[in-house]
Amino acid sequence: MTRAAIFGAGNWGTAFSLVLADAGTETVLCGRRASVVDRIEQEHQNPEYLPGILLPESVHATTDPGAALEGADFLVLTVPAQSLRESLIRWAPLIPAQTVLVSLIKGIELGTCMRMSQVIGEVTGVGPDRVAVVSGPNLAQEIAERHPAASVVACADQAVAERLQKACHSTYFRPYTNTDVIGCELGGAVKNVIGLAAGIADGMGLGDNTKASLITRGLAETARLGVALGADPYTFAGLAGLGDLVATCASPLSRNHRFGRLLGSGHTVAEAQQEVRQTTEGVKSCASVLELARRHGVEMPLVETVVAVVHEGRSPREMLAALMARSAKSESLY
């Protein structure tokens, strides 16, 4: 039987453990806090993150990374983007030689501007054929409630992508394979930033025309950066691009959307952080996405606007006026 270890027992890690178990994969969650792990192991639930969701009895949990990794075919990483490197440095010596490392993390590392697969490769020394990503419109609460959803599993090695596809393909979770790791990761990271912008617009009381414009132009910005990095532009029209972007910009279940909505309604960044409580990847990654774009000479005005509001103290209305005052130009994806 295929075995997977999930490192990170938050919303998405817990929801994905349910997906794997329902697909017939032997699954163990590895968490930091004994209180969370004990509830999962003994009561098959994680009420702090997914209240009311009963996990399959085949899902187990531990605080011991070595025990979780024993015989693992897949190591699934769901920790926050900015703590991945530090965590992997500790875990790397424990990872079996055959294990495929799978990132469910949607962010760009501050300072290095690396995608998560690049961080994984640099820290562990594993090649691209052993690094995969899962990305798509996958709001954890809906997945945990077994609502039908699709996603993308990407790896440079098609055979590895197909193995991962089989490990997580269930009656309600339909994964498609792709070899464009760059495009899938970038779509997942940038959509968080555009999700903040959409939330800000909703918080300001703006309408669907505004949101549709943000989604469309946000997709154009993402595609421009993706092409500059070597991604397949068609990836951004799929689940890891447009699909994930629409879900994040439209759903109140999205932490990035919720955080942005609070900012748009007049809350400070500190107040929004206190209200949302959990990691909101777009808040930190927006700065690294913008830096990555500048390194490659790519213009991303929506991302610049979000950075100005989140990190420079500019007001949403001030930045909206500046965005709308930009010079008129021809519509272009690239």
N, C-alpha and C positions, 0 to 999 in steps of 0.2 A: 504493500500500500504506500502511496505517496505521503510524505510527511512534511509539514510546514511549521516553522516557528515564527511567530509574530512578535516583534519587539516593539512595544508600545501598546498599552491597554486603555487607550482613550476611545473616543467615539468611533473613528474609522477603523482602528485596529480591532476593536471588539466586533464591529459590524462585519469586517472582512473575515474574522474567524468563523462567523456564522455561515458566510458564503462558502468558505473552503470546506467546512464540515458537511454542509448540505450537498456539496459536490463529491463527497466521499473521500476527502483528504483528511488524514490524521493531523489534528491541529492542536498546538499548545501556544498560549499567550504568555509572554514574559513581561511582567510589569515591575515598576520600582517599589510601589507601596504594598506592603503585606495586606493591608486592610482591603484593598481592591482585589488583589489576587485571591485572597481567602474567600471572598464572596463569589467570585467566578468559579473557583474550584469546588466549593461546598454547596452553593445554592444555584449555580449556573445562571447568574445574572450580574450585571454591572450597573447598579442603580444610580451611581454617581454620574455616569456618562450616558447610559441608555436605559432610563427607568421604564419598567413595564415590559422589557424584552427578555424572554426566556431563551437562553442559549442551549444548543444541543448538548446532551450529556457527554458526547464524544469530544467536546472542547475542554481542554484542561488548562491550568494556569500555574505559573511558578515565578519566583523572584530570582531563580538561579539561571543565568544565561547559558552556562555550560550544559546543564540538564536539558534546557529547552532546545539546544542545538544538536544534541546527540542524534545522529542518524538523519538530520534534516536535509531534505532535497531542496527546500526553499527557505531562505531567511527573508521574511517580509518586514520591511522597516517602515514604521509609521510615526517616528519621533519628530518633534519640530525641526524644521530645516536648519535653524541656526545652532542646534545642539547635536546635529548628526555627526559631525567630524569628531567632536569630543567623545561621544558615545562609542563610535566605531573604533577609535583608538583602543578603548578598553576591550571591546568585543572581538577585534580582529584575530587575536591568537587562538580564539576558541572555535572559529568557523571551520568546519570540515572542508577538505580539499575539493569535494564534488558539489558543494552547496551553491545554488544560484542565489544571488542577492537581488531582491525585488524591492524597488522603491515605490511607496504609495505617497511620497512626500511631494507637495507642490510648492516649491520655493526656489530661490536663488541665494547662494551663500553670500553674506556680506563680506566685503573686502576682496575676496577672490573672484566674485561674480561667476562662480562655478554652478552648473546644474548638479542635481543630487547624484546622478550617475557618475559624474566626473569626480565628485568628492569620494564616492564609494571606491572607484578605481584607484584614486591616488592614495587613499588611506590603507586599503587592503592589498593592493597590487594585483587584483584579479583583472582579467581581460574583458573586453566588451561582450564576449560570448557567454559570460557568467553574470552579467548585469542586465536586469530587466526593469521595466516600469509598468505601472497600471495607472491609467488616467482616463477620465471621462466624466459624464454627468452622474456622479455617484454620491448624493447626499446621504450621509451615514444613517440618519433616522429612517429614511424611506427604504434603504437597503435592509436595515434590521427588521423592518416590518414586512419584508419580502415583497415589496412592490416591484414589478418588472422593470429592469434597467439593462442598459448595455454599456460596455466599456471597451477599452483598448489595452491589450497586453503587448508591449513592444520590447524587442531585443534585436541586436545586430544579427544574432543567429536565429534564423526562422524556426529551426527545430526546437530550440529552447523556448521560443515564444509559444509554439504549439503545445509543448509540455505544460507550461504554465496555464495556457488556455484550458486544457483538459482538467487541470487541478482546481479551477475555480468556476467551471461551467455548470450551472445548476438550472432548475426549472424557471427561476426568476432573474438570474444574472447571466447575461449573454456577452461573453468577451470575444472581440475580434482581434486578430493578430496584425502586427505592423513591424517593420524593421526600422522605421524612422524614430529612433529614440529622441533625437534632438527636438523634432517637431512636437512629439507627444509631451515631453517635459516642459517645453517652453509654453505650449498652450495651457498647461495646468498652472504654471507659475504666473503668467501674465493675466489670466482670467481672474485671479484673486484681486489684482489691482483694479481692473475694470469693474469688478464686482463692488469694490469700495466706491468707485465713481457713481455706479448705478444706485447704490444705497444712499449716497449723498443727495443725488437728485430726488429720490423718493422722500427723503427727510425734508427737503426744501419744498415739497408739495408739487413738484413738476410732473408732467404727464407721460403717457406712453410714447409720444413722438420723441421726447427727450431720451427715454430709455432705449428705444429702437436705434436712435442715432448713436448713442454711446456704445451699444453692442456692435453695431456695424463698423464704426470707425475704430473701436477697440480691436476688432478682429483684423482690420487693415494694419494697424500698428503692430500687432502680434506677428502677422504674416511677413511684414517688412523685415522685422528683426530676425524671424526664422529663416528667411531666404539668405540674409547676410551671414547667418551661422551655418548654413548648409542644409537646412531642413527641406523636406519636400513640401511645396506650397499647398498641395492637395490635402495634406494632413489637417490643415486648419479649417477645412470645410467639413471635417468629420467629427466623430464623437469627442476626441481629445482636444478639438479646437472649438468649433461653433457649439457643439453639444454641451460641453462643460461650461462654456461662457454663458449660454442662455440660462442654464440651471442656476448658476451662481448669481447672475444679475436679476433673476426673477423671483427667487425663493426666499421667504423669511427664515428658512432653515439654514441658509448660508451665513456663517459667522462674518464673512467679509461684507456681505450686504447689510447685515444687522449693524455692524460697526459703522459703516458709512452712513446708514440712516440716522444713527445717533449724532454723528457729526453734522449732518445736514439739518437736523432739527435744533442745533444750537449747543450740543454738548461738547465739552473739550475732549481731547484725545485721552487724557487721564480718566475722565468720567466714563468714556466709552469702554476703555480697558477694564475698569472696575465692573461695569455692567455686563459685558460679554464674558469676562473671566478666563475663558479658554484661549489657546493660541489662535491668533488671527494672522495667517501667513502673509497676507498682502500688506499688512502694516509695516513690517520690516523689509519684506522683499521688494516693495515698490522702489526703495532707494537703490537696491542692487540691480533691479531690472533697468532703471534709468541709467545707471553707471555702465552697464553692459551695452546698452544702446549707444551711449556716447562713445564708448571705445570702438564701436563699429560704424560710427557716423550715421546712425539711424535716428530719424526724427520721431519722437513719441510724445506729442503734446498732451494727450490724456494722462499718460503716466506722469509727465511733468506736473500737471495740475494736481494730481493726487499727492505727489511728494510735497508740493507747496503747502497743501492743507494739512497733511499728517505730520510733516517734519519741520515746516518753516513757519507755522503759525498763521498762515494766510486764511482769510475767511472764504467759505464756499462761494458766496455771492461775488466776492471780488475776483476769484479765479474763474468763475463762470463767465463774467463779463470779459475777462482777458481772453478766454478761450474763444468766445464768439466774435471777438474783435480781430482775430487773426486774419491775415490777407486771404482773399478768395482764391481758389485754385481748382484745377481739374481733379475729378475723383480718380483715385488710383489705389489699387491694393498694394503695389510695390513702389 
